[in-house]
Amino acid sequence: MFSLQTIFGQGNQFYTLLEEAAVAAHDATKALHEMLKAADRQPALDAFKLARQRERETSDKISQELVDSFITPIEREDIEALSSALYKIPKQVEKFADRYSLATRHLEHIDFAPRAAMLEQAADVVVKMVHQLRHLKLEPMKALNDQLRALENEADRLMLELYRDIYSGQLDNLQMFLLKEFFEILEKAIDRCREAGVVAYQIVLKNS
């Protein structure tokens, strides 16, 4: 079912703003991956702060446009839901980065990079899904949704491996606590990507 707004192509600034929000979220995950795979792994938080600021500014613009605009290309509730879901991705990434910067010396021998790479991949899929909203075609969106689901399933599998490490008896109590906390933050960030993807997919289901 197509609305008159969609037929006449009005309100396209919402697509642009949602795309900007998705890219900002992806940039935050890229910054995290780069930090965690660096040899010295010395946290540099400026990239996260910048991505988070861009996301916040875009979210504010979307909220203002919803107030100012009579016409939207998709339902207002869907725009709000997707904007909110995208906003939570860099927020979760920044949470990891901030805490990691405080605990680096306790985490020297723990490799978070593979999970961070998976998070970056998930955020990249979200960017593609948000770009697909302009076309409202089900098949491409379904393929991307399946890809995102597969990444989430792989992240769940890696979490099970993590718990084997935690209960191996080779870590002290502090390392066990930190390992569990940081991997769960990464897992939640991937969940945030999945949530944004679900919203985008449901929008296409509703409008295709």
C-alpha positions as CSV (number, residue, x, y, z in Angstrom):
1,M,0.0,0.0,0.0
2,F,1.5,3.4,-1.1
3,S,0.5,6.7,0.5
4,L,0.1,9.8,-1.6
5,Q,3.2,11.2,0.0
6,T,5.2,8.3,-1.3
7,I,3.7,8.6,-4.8
8,F,4.6,12.3,-5.0
9,G,8.0,11.8,-3.5
10,Q,7.6,14.2,-0.7
11,G,9.3,14.2,2.7
12,N,12.5,12.7,1.3
13,Q,14.6,14.6,3.8
14,F,13.6,11.9,6.3
15,Y,15.4,9.3,4.3
16,T,18.5,11.4,4.1
17,L,18.5,12.1,7.8
18,L,18.0,8.4,8.7
19,E,20.8,7.5,6.3
20,E,23.1,10.0,8.0
21,A,22.2,8.5,11.4
22,A,23.0,5.0,10.2
23,V,26.3,6.1,8.8
24,A,27.2,7.8,12.1
25,A,26.4,4.6,13.9
26,H,28.6,2.6,11.5
27,D,31.4,5.1,11.9
28,A,31.3,4.5,15.6
29,T,31.7,0.8,15.2
30,K,34.5,1.3,12.7
31,A,36.4,3.5,15.2
32,L,35.9,0.8,17.9
33,H,37.2,-2.0,15.6
34,E,40.3,0.1,14.6
35,M,41.0,0.8,18.3
36,L,40.8,-2.8,19.3
37,K,42.9,-4.2,16.6
38,A,45.7,-1.6,17.0
39,A,48.9,-3.1,18.5
40,D,49.1,-0.7,21.4
41,R,45.3,-0.6,21.8
42,Q,45.6,2.8,23.4
43,P,42.0,4.2,23.5
44,A,41.4,7.4,21.6
45,L,37.9,8.5,22.4
46,D,37.5,11.5,20.0
47,A,36.1,9.4,17.2
48,F,33.4,7.9,19.4
49,K,32.5,11.3,20.8
50,L,32.2,12.8,17.3
51,A,30.1,9.9,15.9
52,R,27.8,10.1,19.0
53,Q,27.5,13.9,18.5
54,R,26.6,13.5,14.8
55,E,24.0,10.9,15.8
56,R,22.5,13.1,18.5
57,E,22.3,16.1,16.1
58,T,20.7,14.0,13.4
59,S,18.2,12.6,15.9
60,D,17.3,16.1,16.9
61,K,16.9,17.2,13.3
62,I,14.5,14.2,12.7
63,S,12.4,15.2,15.7
64,Q,12.2,18.8,14.5
65,E,11.3,17.7,11.0
66,L,8.5,15.6,12.3
67,V,7.1,18.7,14.1
68,D,7.6,21.0,11.1
69,S,6.6,18.6,8.2
70,F,3.0,17.9,7.2
71,I,4.1,15.2,4.7
72,T,6.3,12.2,5.6
73,P,7.2,9.4,3.1
74,I,6.4,6.7,5.7
75,E,4.5,6.7,8.9
76,R,5.7,9.1,11.6
77,E,5.8,6.4,14.2
78,D,8.1,4.3,12.0
79,I,10.5,7.2,11.5
80,E,10.6,7.8,15.2
81,A,11.2,4.1,16.0
82,L,14.0,3.8,13.5
83,S,15.7,7.0,14.6
84,S,15.5,5.8,18.2
85,A,17.0,2.4,17.3
86,L,19.8,4.0,15.3
87,Y,20.6,6.4,18.2
88,K,21.2,3.5,20.6
89,I,24.0,1.9,18.5
90,P,26.7,4.5,19.0
91,K,25.5,5.1,22.5
92,Q,26.4,1.4,23.3
93,V,29.7,1.6,21.4
94,E,30.7,4.7,23.3
95,K,29.8,2.9,26.6
96,F,32.3,0.2,25.7
97,A,35.0,2.7,24.7
98,D,34.7,4.8,27.8
99,R,34.9,1.8,30.1
100,Y,37.7,0.2,28.1
101,S,39.8,3.3,28.5
102,L,39.6,2.9,32.2
103,A,40.4,-0.9,32.3
104,T,43.0,-1.2,29.5
105,R,45.8,-2.5,31.7
106,H,43.7,-5.3,32.9
107,L,42.7,-6.4,29.4
108,E,46.1,-6.6,27.6
109,H,45.8,-10.3,26.7
110,I,42.1,-10.3,25.7
111,D,41.3,-9.9,22.0
112,F,38.1,-8.1,21.5
113,A,38.8,-7.3,17.8
114,P,36.9,-10.3,16.3
115,R,33.7,-9.4,18.0
116,A,34.2,-5.7,17.2
117,A,34.7,-6.7,13.5
118,M,31.3,-8.5,13.7
119,L,29.7,-5.4,15.2
120,E,31.1,-3.3,12.4
121,Q,29.7,-5.8,9.8
122,A,26.3,-5.6,11.5
123,A,26.3,-1.8,11.4
124,D,27.3,-1.9,7.7
125,V,24.2,-4.1,7.0
126,V,22.1,-1.6,8.9
127,V,23.4,1.2,6.6
128,K,22.4,-0.8,3.6
129,M,18.9,-1.5,5.0
130,V,18.3,2.1,5.7
131,H,19.4,3.1,2.1
132,Q,16.9,0.5,0.9
133,L,14.0,2.3,2.5
134,R,13.8,4.8,-0.4
135,H,12.9,1.9,-2.7
136,L,10.5,-0.1,-0.4
137,K,11.4,-3.3,-2.2
138,L,10.9,-6.5,-0.1
139,E,13.4,-8.9,-1.7
140,P,16.6,-6.9,-1.2
141,M,15.5,-6.0,2.3
142,K,14.8,-9.6,3.2
143,A,18.2,-10.6,2.0
144,L,19.8,-8.0,4.2
145,N,17.6,-8.9,7.2
146,D,18.7,-12.6,6.8
147,Q,22.4,-11.4,6.7
148,L,21.9,-9.4,9.9
149,R,20.2,-12.3,11.6
150,A,23.1,-14.6,10.7
151,L,25.6,-12.2,12.2
152,E,23.5,-12.1,15.4
153,N,23.5,-15.9,15.6
154,E,27.3,-16.0,15.2
155,A,27.7,-13.4,17.9
156,D,25.6,-15.6,20.2
157,R,27.8,-18.6,19.4
158,L,30.9,-16.6,20.2
159,M,29.4,-15.6,23.6
160,L,29.1,-19.3,24.4
161,E,32.8,-19.6,23.7
162,L,33.4,-16.7,26.0
163,Y,31.7,-18.4,28.9
164,R,34.0,-21.4,28.4
165,D,36.9,-19.1,28.9
166,I,35.4,-17.5,31.9
167,Y,34.8,-20.8,33.7
168,S,38.2,-22.4,32.6
169,G,39.8,-21.5,35.9
170,Q,42.7,-19.7,34.2
171,L,41.4,-16.2,35.0
172,D,41.4,-14.3,38.2
173,N,38.2,-12.8,39.5
174,L,38.8,-9.3,38.1
175,Q,39.6,-10.7,34.7
176,M,36.5,-12.9,34.8
177,F,34.3,-9.9,35.7
178,L,35.8,-7.6,33.0
179,L,35.7,-10.2,30.3
180,K,32.1,-10.9,30.9
181,E,31.1,-7.2,31.2
182,F,32.9,-6.1,28.0
183,F,31.8,-8.9,25.8
184,E,28.2,-8.4,27.0
185,I,28.4,-4.7,26.0
186,L,29.6,-5.8,22.5
187,E,26.8,-8.3,22.3
188,K,24.2,-5.7,23.2
189,A,25.6,-3.4,20.6
190,I,25.1,-6.1,18.0
191,D,21.6,-6.5,19.4
192,R,21.0,-2.8,18.9
193,C,22.0,-3.2,15.2
194,R,19.6,-6.1,14.9
195,E,16.8,-4.0,16.5
196,A,17.3,-1.2,14.0
197,G,17.3,-3.8,11.1
198,V,14.1,-5.2,12.3
199,V,12.4,-1.8,12.3
200,A,13.7,-1.1,8.8
201,Y,12.5,-4.5,7.6
202,Q,9.0,-4.0,9.1
203,I,8.7,-0.6,7.5
204,V,9.2,-2.3,4.1
205,L,6.8,-5.1,4.9
206,K,4.2,-2.5,5.8
207,N,4.7,-0.4,2.7
208,S,5.6,-2.9,-0.1
